[in-house]
Amino acid sequence: ATLKIFDVLGKEIVTILHKTEMEIGEHEISFDASGLQSGLYFYRLEMEKNGVVISSQTKKLVLLK
């Protein structure tokens, strides 16, 4: 799995997971957002199998401090 955070302009802000092997199921991931300003961001979660992206989801993330 690869999990990245992007700003509203599409610039990659941080990579939280990079090609990390995970078992099938639900997972909870925490990250330190202290260096980010409040606002709207997007996160993209990609799952790969044998080096090929088999699933990709992009969703909104609202950060309030």
PDB file of N, CA, C and O in Angstrom:
ATOM      1  N   ALA A   1       0.845  -1.181   0.000  1.00  0.00           N
ATOM      2  CA  ALA A   1       0.000   0.000   0.000  1.00  0.00           C
ATOM      3  C   ALA A   1       0.890   1.243   0.000  1.00  0.00           C
ATOM      4  O   ALA A   1       1.957   1.263   0.612  1.00  0.00           O
ATOM      5  N   THR A   2       0.432   2.260  -0.689  1.00  0.00           N
ATOM      6  CA  THR A   2       1.092   3.564  -0.689  1.00  0.00           C
ATOM      7  C   THR A   2       0.037   4.595  -0.325  1.00  0.00           C
ATOM      8  O   THR A   2      -1.044   4.613  -0.914  1.00  0.00           O
ATOM      9  N   LEU A   3       0.343   5.460   0.648  1.00  0.00           N
ATOM     10  CA  LEU A   3      -0.580   6.484   1.109  1.00  0.00           C
ATOM     11  C   LEU A   3       0.142   7.825   1.093  1.00  0.00           C
ATOM     12  O   LEU A   3       1.166   8.001   1.753  1.00  0.00           O
ATOM     13  N   LYS A   4      -0.411   8.777   0.322  1.00  0.00           N
ATOM     14  CA  LYS A   4       0.203  10.096   0.176  1.00  0.00           C
ATOM     15  C   LYS A   4      -0.829  11.181   0.433  1.00  0.00           C
ATOM     16  O   LYS A   4      -2.021  10.991   0.192  1.00  0.00           O
ATOM     17  N   ILE A   5      -0.351  12.335   0.931  1.00  0.00           N
ATOM     18  CA  ILE A   5      -1.182  13.512   1.174  1.00  0.00           C
ATOM     19  C   ILE A   5      -0.773  14.581   0.165  1.00  0.00           C
ATOM     20  O   ILE A   5       0.414  14.799  -0.078  1.00  0.00           O
ATOM     21  N   PHE A   6      -1.789  15.254  -0.429  1.00  0.00           N
ATOM     22  CA  PHE A   6      -1.566  16.304  -1.430  1.00  0.00           C
ATOM     23  C   PHE A   6      -2.297  17.570  -1.014  1.00  0.00           C
ATOM     24  O   PHE A   6      -3.318  17.503  -0.330  1.00  0.00           O
ATOM     25  N   ASP A   7      -1.777  18.729  -1.423  1.00  0.00           N
ATOM     26  CA  ASP A   7      -2.497  19.978  -1.185  1.00  0.00           C
ATOM     27  C   ASP A   7      -3.526  20.173  -2.294  1.00  0.00           C
ATOM     28  O   ASP A   7      -3.637  19.342  -3.196  1.00  0.00           O
ATOM     29  N   VAL A   8      -4.284  21.280  -2.229  1.00  0.00           N
ATOM     30  CA  VAL A   8      -5.356  21.503  -3.201  1.00  0.00           C
ATOM     31  C   VAL A   8      -4.841  21.752  -4.618  1.00  0.00           C
ATOM     32  O   VAL A   8      -5.601  21.647  -5.581  1.00  0.00           O
ATOM     33  N   LEU A   9      -3.553  22.081  -4.750  1.00  0.00           N
ATOM     34  CA  LEU A   9      -2.961  22.279  -6.073  1.00  0.00           C
ATOM     35  C   LEU A   9      -2.390  20.986  -6.649  1.00  0.00           C
ATOM     36  O   LEU A   9      -1.891  20.971  -7.775  1.00  0.00           O
ATOM     37  N   GLY A  10      -2.462  19.901  -5.878  1.00  0.00           N
ATOM     38  CA  GLY A  10      -1.964  18.612  -6.349  1.00  0.00           C
ATOM     39  C   GLY A  10      -0.511  18.344  -6.000  1.00  0.00           C
ATOM     40  O   GLY A  10       0.054  17.339  -6.432  1.00  0.00           O
ATOM     41  N   LYS A  11       0.099  19.227  -5.223  1.00  0.00           N
ATOM     42  CA  LYS A  11       1.493  19.038  -4.808  1.00  0.00           C
ATOM     43  C   LYS A  11       1.548  18.011  -3.677  1.00  0.00           C
ATOM     44  O   LYS A  11       0.810  18.112  -2.696  1.00  0.00           O
ATOM     45  N   GLU A  12       2.434  17.022  -3.826  1.00  0.00           N
ATOM     46  CA  GLU A  12       2.591  16.014  -2.791  1.00  0.00           C
ATOM     47  C   GLU A  12       3.208  16.651  -1.552  1.00  0.00           C
ATOM     48  O   GLU A  12       4.258  17.289  -1.625  1.00  0.00           O
ATOM     49  N   ILE A  13       2.542  16.471  -0.413  1.00  0.00           N
ATOM     50  CA  ILE A  13       2.989  17.054   0.844  1.00  0.00           C
ATOM     51  C   ILE A  13       3.798  16.047   1.649  1.00  0.00           C
ATOM     52  O   ILE A  13       4.874  16.372   2.152  1.00  0.00           O
ATOM     53  N   VAL A  14       3.286  14.832   1.773  1.00  0.00           N
ATOM     54  CA  VAL A  14       3.961  13.812   2.577  1.00  0.00           C
ATOM     55  C   VAL A  14       3.551  12.420   2.098  1.00  0.00           C
ATOM     56  O   VAL A  14       2.415  12.201   1.676  1.00  0.00           O
ATOM     57  N   THR A  15       4.493  11.492   2.171  1.00  0.00           N
ATOM     58  CA  THR A  15       4.209  10.084   1.922  1.00  0.00           C
ATOM     59  C   THR A  15       4.183   9.392   3.274  1.00  0.00           C
ATOM     60  O   THR A  15       5.176   9.392   4.001  1.00  0.00           O
ATOM     61  N   ILE A  16       3.035   8.801   3.608  1.00  0.00           N
ATOM     62  CA  ILE A  16       2.872   8.149   4.903  1.00  0.00           C
ATOM     63  C   ILE A  16       3.257   6.675   4.808  1.00  0.00           C
ATOM     64  O   ILE A  16       3.925   6.149   5.698  1.00  0.00           O
ATOM     65  N   LEU A  17       2.849   6.025   3.757  1.00  0.00           N
ATOM     66  CA  LEU A  17       3.233   4.642   3.484  1.00  0.00           C
ATOM     67  C   LEU A  17       3.819   4.579   2.082  1.00  0.00           C
ATOM     68  O   LEU A  17       3.329   5.249   1.173  1.00  0.00           O
ATOM     69  N   HIS A  18       4.858   3.782   1.900  1.00  0.00           N
ATOM     70  CA  HIS A  18       5.441   3.611   0.570  1.00  0.00           C
ATOM     71  C   HIS A  18       5.675   2.124   0.307  1.00  0.00           C
ATOM     72  O   HIS A  18       6.610   1.519   0.830  1.00  0.00           O
ATOM     73  N   LYS A  19       4.802   1.561  -0.515  1.00  0.00           N
ATOM     74  CA  LYS A  19       4.890   0.151  -0.897  1.00  0.00           C
ATOM     75  C   LYS A  19       5.048  -0.748   0.334  1.00  0.00           C
ATOM     76  O   LYS A  19       5.909  -1.626   0.379  1.00  0.00           O
ATOM     77  N   THR A  20       4.199  -0.504   1.322  1.00  0.00           N
ATOM     78  CA  THR A  20       4.205  -1.262   2.564  1.00  0.00           C
ATOM     79  C   THR A  20       3.278  -2.461   2.438  1.00  0.00           C
ATOM     80  O   THR A  20       2.116  -2.312   2.060  1.00  0.00           O
ATOM     81  N   GLU A  21       3.781  -3.644   2.751  1.00  0.00           N
ATOM     82  CA  GLU A  21       2.939  -4.842   2.710  1.00  0.00           C
ATOM     83  C   GLU A  21       1.989  -4.830   3.888  1.00  0.00           C
ATOM     84  O   GLU A  21       2.391  -4.605   5.030  1.00  0.00           O
ATOM     85  N   MET A  22       0.713  -5.078   3.592  1.00  0.00           N
ATOM     86  CA  MET A  22      -0.309  -5.109   4.634  1.00  0.00           C
ATOM     87  C   MET A  22      -1.266  -6.248   4.340  1.00  0.00           C
ATOM     88  O   MET A  22      -1.500  -6.598   3.184  1.00  0.00           O
ATOM     89  N   GLU A  23      -1.813  -6.817   5.394  1.00  0.00           N
ATOM     90  CA  GLU A  23      -2.810  -7.859   5.218  1.00  0.00           C
ATOM     91  C   GLU A  23      -4.130  -7.233   4.793  1.00  0.00           C
ATOM     92  O   GLU A  23      -4.382  -6.057   5.055  1.00  0.00           O
ATOM     93  N   ILE A  24      -4.962  -8.018   4.143  1.00  0.00           N
ATOM     94  CA  ILE A  24      -6.283  -7.566   3.723  1.00  0.00           C
ATOM     95  C   ILE A  24      -7.100  -7.239   4.967  1.00  0.00           C
ATOM     96  O   ILE A  24      -7.044  -7.964   5.960  1.00  0.00           O
ATOM     97  N   GLY A  25      -7.852  -6.154   4.912  1.00  0.00           N
ATOM     98  CA  GLY A  25      -8.702  -5.765   6.032  1.00  0.00           C
ATOM     99  C   GLY A  25      -8.594  -4.287   6.315  1.00  0.00           C
ATOM    100  O   GLY A  25      -7.965  -3.539   5.565  1.00  0.00           O
ATOM    101  N   GLU A  26      -9.211  -3.873   7.401  1.00  0.00           N
ATOM    102  CA  GLU A  26      -9.199  -2.467   7.798  1.00  0.00           C
ATOM    103  C   GLU A  26      -7.958  -2.164   8.626  1.00  0.00           C
ATOM    104  O   GLU A  26      -7.505  -2.984   9.425  1.00  0.00           O
ATOM    105  N   HIS A  27      -7.423  -0.970   8.418  1.00  0.00           N
ATOM    106  CA  HIS A  27      -6.240  -0.524   9.152  1.00  0.00           C
ATOM    107  C   HIS A  27      -6.436   0.927   9.558  1.00  0.00           C
ATOM    108  O   HIS A  27      -7.178   1.666   8.911  1.00  0.00           O
ATOM    109  N   GLU A  28      -5.779   1.326  10.615  1.00  0.00           N
ATOM    110  CA  GLU A  28      -5.802   2.709  11.072  1.00  0.00           C
ATOM    111  C   GLU A  28      -4.381   3.238  11.043  1.00  0.00           C
ATOM    112  O   GLU A  28      -3.468   2.627  11.599  1.00  0.00           O
ATOM    113  N   ILE A  29      -4.201   4.376  10.392  1.00  0.00           N
ATOM    114  CA  ILE A  29      -2.879   4.976  10.243  1.00  0.00           C
ATOM    115  C   ILE A  29      -2.906   6.359  10.883  1.00  0.00           C
ATOM    116  O   ILE A  29      -3.816   7.146  10.618  1.00  0.00           O
ATOM    117  N   SER A  30      -1.927   6.661  11.715  1.00  0.00           N
ATOM    118  CA  SER A  30      -1.779   7.990  12.316  1.00  0.00           C
ATOM    119  C   SER A  30      -0.531   8.647  11.737  1.00  0.00           C
ATOM    120  O   SER A  30       0.444   7.973  11.404  1.00  0.00           O
ATOM    121  N   PHE A  31      -0.577   9.969  11.624  1.00  0.00           N
ATOM    122  CA  PHE A  31       0.614  10.687  11.179  1.00  0.00           C
ATOM    123  C   PHE A  31       0.668  12.042  11.867  1.00  0.00           C
ATOM    124  O   PHE A  31      -0.357  12.557  12.315  1.00  0.00           O
ATOM    125  N   ASP A  32       1.851  12.614  11.951  1.00  0.00           N
ATOM    126  CA  ASP A  32       2.075  13.888  12.612  1.00  0.00           C
ATOM    127  C   ASP A  32       1.791  15.019  11.631  1.00  0.00           C
ATOM    128  O   ASP A  32       2.553  15.236  10.689  1.00  0.00           O
ATOM    129  N   ALA A  33       0.702  15.733  11.851  1.00  0.00           N
ATOM    130  CA  ALA A  33       0.314  16.828  10.965  1.00  0.00           C
ATOM    131  C   ALA A  33       0.689  18.187  11.557  1.00  0.00           C
ATOM    132  O   ALA A  33       0.172  19.214  11.117  1.00  0.00           O
ATOM    133  N   SER A  34       1.577  18.204  12.542  1.00  0.00           N
ATOM    134  CA  SER A  34       1.936  19.462  13.204  1.00  0.00           C
ATOM    135  C   SER A  34       2.610  20.454  12.257  1.00  0.00           C
ATOM    136  O   SER A  34       2.569  21.660  12.497  1.00  0.00           O
ATOM    137  N   GLY A  35       3.227  19.962  11.190  1.00  0.00           N
ATOM    138  CA  GLY A  35       3.888  20.838  10.232  1.00  0.00           C
ATOM    139  C   GLY A  35       2.976  21.346   9.135  1.00  0.00           C
ATOM    140  O   GLY A  35       3.412  22.094   8.260  1.00  0.00           O
ATOM    141  N   LEU A  36       1.714  20.950   9.172  1.00  0.00           N
ATOM    142  CA  LEU A  36       0.751  21.366   8.149  1.00  0.00           C
ATOM    143  C   LEU A  36      -0.182  22.425   8.692  1.00  0.00           C
ATOM    144  O   LEU A  36      -0.486  22.442   9.885  1.00  0.00           O
ATOM    145  N   GLN A  37      -0.637  23.311   7.818  1.00  0.00           N
ATOM    146  CA  GLN A  37      -1.608  24.334   8.202  1.00  0.00           C
ATOM    147  C   GLN A  37      -3.010  23.739   8.113  1.00  0.00           C
ATOM    148  O   GLN A  37      -3.239  22.755   7.410  1.00  0.00           O
ATOM    149  N   SER A  38      -3.939  24.351   8.837  1.00  0.00           N
ATOM    150  CA  SER A  38      -5.343  23.957   8.707  1.00  0.00           C
ATOM    151  C   SER A  38      -5.779  24.184   7.269  1.00  0.00           C
ATOM    152  O   SER A  38      -5.333  25.130   6.622  1.00  0.00           O
ATOM    153  N   GLY A  39      -6.647  23.320   6.773  1.00  0.00           N
ATOM    154  CA  GLY A  39      -7.150  23.505   5.423  1.00  0.00           C
ATOM    155  C   GLY A  39      -7.565  22.201   4.789  1.00  0.00           C
ATOM    156  O   GLY A  39      -7.669  21.167   5.450  1.00  0.00           O
ATOM    157  N   LEU A  40      -7.803  22.271   3.489  1.00  0.00           N
ATOM    158  CA  LEU A  40      -8.265  21.134   2.707  1.00  0.00           C
ATOM    159  C   LEU A  40      -7.071  20.442   2.046  1.00  0.00           C
ATOM    160  O   LEU A  40      -6.223  21.087   1.430  1.00  0.00           O
ATOM    161  N   TYR A  41      -7.028  19.140   2.185  1.00  0.00           N
ATOM    162  CA  TYR A  41      -6.007  18.304   1.563  1.00  0.00           C
ATOM    163  C   TYR A  41      -6.690  17.111   0.920  1.00  0.00           C
ATOM    164  O   TYR A  41      -7.885  16.891   1.113  1.00  0.00           O
ATOM    165  N   PHE A  42      -5.944  16.360   0.172  1.00  0.00           N
ATOM    166  CA  PHE A  42      -6.437  15.113  -0.409  1.00  0.00           C
ATOM    167  C   PHE A  42      -5.465  14.002  -0.041  1.00  0.00           C
ATOM    168  O   PHE A  42      -4.261  14.232   0.072  1.00  0.00           O
ATOM    169  N   TYR A  43      -5.987  12.809   0.142  1.00  0.00           N
ATOM    170  CA  TYR A  43      -5.112  11.654   0.345  1.00  0.00           C
ATOM    171  C   TYR A  43      -5.418  10.614  -0.720  1.00  0.00           C
ATOM    172  O   TYR A  43      -6.565  10.425  -1.128  1.00  0.00           O
ATOM    173  N   ARG A  44      -4.360   9.947  -1.157  1.00  0.00           N
ATOM    174  CA  ARG A  44      -4.507   8.894  -2.168  1.00  0.00           C
ATOM    175  C   ARG A  44      -3.930   7.608  -1.606  1.00  0.00           C
ATOM    176  O   ARG A  44      -2.789   7.561  -1.147  1.00  0.00           O
ATOM    177  N   LEU A  45      -4.746   6.570  -1.653  1.00  0.00           N
ATOM    178  CA  LEU A  45      -4.348   5.239  -1.214  1.00  0.00           C
ATOM    179  C   LEU A  45      -4.300   4.342  -2.438  1.00  0.00           C
ATOM    180  O   LEU A  45      -5.296   4.176  -3.141  1.00  0.00           O
ATOM    181  N   GLU A  46      -3.135   3.767  -2.684  1.00  0.00           N
ATOM    182  CA  GLU A  46      -2.964   2.845  -3.821  1.00  0.00           C
ATOM    183  C   GLU A  46      -2.542   1.484  -3.303  1.00  0.00           C
ATOM    184  O   GLU A  46      -1.677   1.370  -2.434  1.00  0.00           O
ATOM    185  N   MET A  47      -3.166   0.461  -3.849  1.00  0.00           N
ATOM    186  CA  MET A  47      -2.779  -0.911  -3.533  1.00  0.00           C
ATOM    187  C   MET A  47      -2.155  -1.525  -4.774  1.00  0.00           C
ATOM    188  O   MET A  47      -2.658  -1.359  -5.886  1.00  0.00           O
ATOM    189  N   GLU A  48      -1.055  -2.233  -4.571  1.00  0.00           N
ATOM    190  CA  GLU A  48      -0.341  -2.882  -5.679  1.00  0.00           C
ATOM    191  C   GLU A  48      -0.275  -4.385  -5.453  1.00  0.00           C
ATOM    192  O   GLU A  48      -0.314  -4.875  -4.324  1.00  0.00           O
ATOM    193  N   LYS A  49      -0.176  -5.087  -6.558  1.00  0.00           N
ATOM    194  CA  LYS A  49       0.083  -6.525  -6.518  1.00  0.00           C
ATOM    195  C   LYS A  49       1.066  -6.808  -7.634  1.00  0.00           C
ATOM    196  O   LYS A  49       0.797  -6.515  -8.799  1.00  0.00           O
ATOM    197  N   ASN A  50       2.199  -7.375  -7.281  1.00  0.00           N
ATOM    198  CA  ASN A  50       3.258  -7.684  -8.247  1.00  0.00           C
ATOM    199  C   ASN A  50       3.691  -6.450  -9.037  1.00  0.00           C
ATOM    200  O   ASN A  50       3.966  -6.544 -10.234  1.00  0.00           O
ATOM    201  N   GLY A  51       3.754  -5.291  -8.372  1.00  0.00           N
ATOM    202  CA  GLY A  51       4.222  -4.067  -9.007  1.00  0.00           C
ATOM    203  C   GLY A  51       3.204  -3.347  -9.865  1.00  0.00           C
ATOM    204  O   GLY A  51       3.539  -2.362 -10.522  1.00  0.00           O
ATOM    205  N   VAL A  52       1.943  -3.827  -9.874  1.00  0.00           N
ATOM    206  CA  VAL A  52       0.891  -3.215 -10.687  1.00  0.00           C
ATOM    207  C   VAL A  52      -0.182  -2.662  -9.751  1.00  0.00           C
ATOM    208  O   VAL A  52      -0.654  -3.365  -8.858  1.00  0.00           O
ATOM    209  N   VAL A  53      -0.568  -1.391  -9.959  1.00  0.00           N
ATOM    210  CA  VAL A  53      -1.610  -0.781  -9.133  1.00  0.00           C
ATOM    211  C   VAL A  53      -2.937  -1.451  -9.466  1.00  0.00           C
ATOM    212  O   VAL A  53      -3.391  -1.420 -10.610  1.00  0.00           O
ATOM    213  N   ILE A  54      -3.553  -2.059  -8.454  1.00  0.00           N
ATOM    214  CA  ILE A  54      -4.832  -2.751  -8.673  1.00  0.00           C
ATOM    215  C   ILE A  54      -6.009  -1.952  -8.118  1.00  0.00           C
ATOM    216  O   ILE A  54      -7.161  -2.231  -8.451  1.00  0.00           O
ATOM    217  N   SER A  55      -5.721  -0.960  -7.273  1.00  0.00           N
ATOM    218  CA  SER A  55      -6.776  -0.130  -6.710  1.00  0.00           C
ATOM    219  C   SER A  55      -6.186   1.215  -6.308  1.00  0.00           C
ATOM    220  O   SER A  55      -5.075   1.289  -5.784  1.00  0.00           O
ATOM    221  N   SER A  56      -6.949   2.282  -6.563  1.00  0.00           N
ATOM    222  CA  SER A  56      -6.515   3.617  -6.194  1.00  0.00           C
ATOM    223  C   SER A  56      -7.739   4.421  -5.767  1.00  0.00           C
ATOM    224  O   SER A  56      -8.747   4.454  -6.474  1.00  0.00           O
ATOM    225  N   GLN A  57      -7.646   5.064  -4.612  1.00  0.00           N
ATOM    226  CA  GLN A  57      -8.727   5.908  -4.112  1.00  0.00           C
ATOM    227  C   GLN A  57      -8.152   7.253  -3.698  1.00  0.00           C
ATOM    228  O   GLN A  57      -7.111   7.313  -3.043  1.00  0.00           O
ATOM    229  N   THR A  58      -8.829   8.331  -4.079  1.00  0.00           N
ATOM    230  CA  THR A  58      -8.447   9.669  -3.651  1.00  0.00           C
ATOM    231  C   THR A  58      -9.650  10.290  -2.957  1.00  0.00           C
ATOM    232  O   THR A  58     -10.756  10.304  -3.498  1.00  0.00           O
ATOM    233  N   LYS A  59      -9.418  10.809  -1.740  1.00  0.00           N
ATOM    234  CA  LYS A  59     -10.517  11.388  -0.947  1.00  0.00           C
ATOM    235  C   LYS A  59     -10.045  12.672  -0.286  1.00  0.00           C
ATOM    236  O   LYS A  59      -8.848  12.921  -0.145  1.00  0.00           O
ATOM    237  N   LYS A  60     -11.036  13.493   0.122  1.00  0.00           N
ATOM    238  CA  LYS A  60     -10.753  14.760   0.795  1.00  0.00           C
ATOM    239  C   LYS A  60     -10.403  14.546   2.252  1.00  0.00           C
ATOM    240  O   LYS A  60     -10.868  13.607   2.898  1.00  0.00           O
ATOM    241  N   LEU A  61      -9.571  15.440   2.749  1.00  0.00           N
ATOM    242  CA  LEU A  61      -9.172  15.436   4.154  1.00  0.00           C
ATOM    243  C   LEU A  61      -9.201  16.882   4.627  1.00  0.00           C
ATOM    244  O   LEU A  61      -8.518  17.733   4.057  1.00  0.00           O
ATOM    245  N   VAL A  62      -9.983  17.169   5.662  1.00  0.00           N
ATOM    246  CA  VAL A  62     -10.036  18.518   6.223  1.00  0.00           C
ATOM    247  C   VAL A  62      -9.236  18.493   7.524  1.00  0.00           C
ATOM    248  O   VAL A  62      -9.536  17.721   8.435  1.00  0.00           O
ATOM    249  N   LEU A  63      -8.223  19.340   7.597  1.00  0.00           N
ATOM    250  CA  LEU A  63      -7.387  19.433   8.786  1.00  0.00           C
ATOM    251  C   LEU A  63      -7.738  20.698   9.547  1.00  0.00           C
ATOM    252  O   LEU A  63      -7.593  21.807   9.031  1.00  0.00           O
ATOM    253  N   LEU A  64      -8.203  20.524  10.782  1.00  0.00           N
ATOM    254  CA  LEU A  64      -8.536  21.651  11.649  1.00  0.00           C
ATOM    255  C   LEU A  64      -7.639  21.641  12.858  1.00  0.00           C
ATOM    256  O   LEU A  64      -7.482  20.612  13.514  1.00  0.00           O
ATOM    257  N   LYS A  65      -7.053  22.774  13.156  1.00  0.00           N
ATOM    258  CA  LYS A  65      -6.173  22.886  14.331  1.00  0.00           C
ATOM    259  C   LYS A  65      -6.748  23.864  15.312  1.00  0.00           C
ATOM    260  O   LYS A  65      -6.157  24.099  16.367  1.00  0.00           O
TER     261      LYS A  65
END
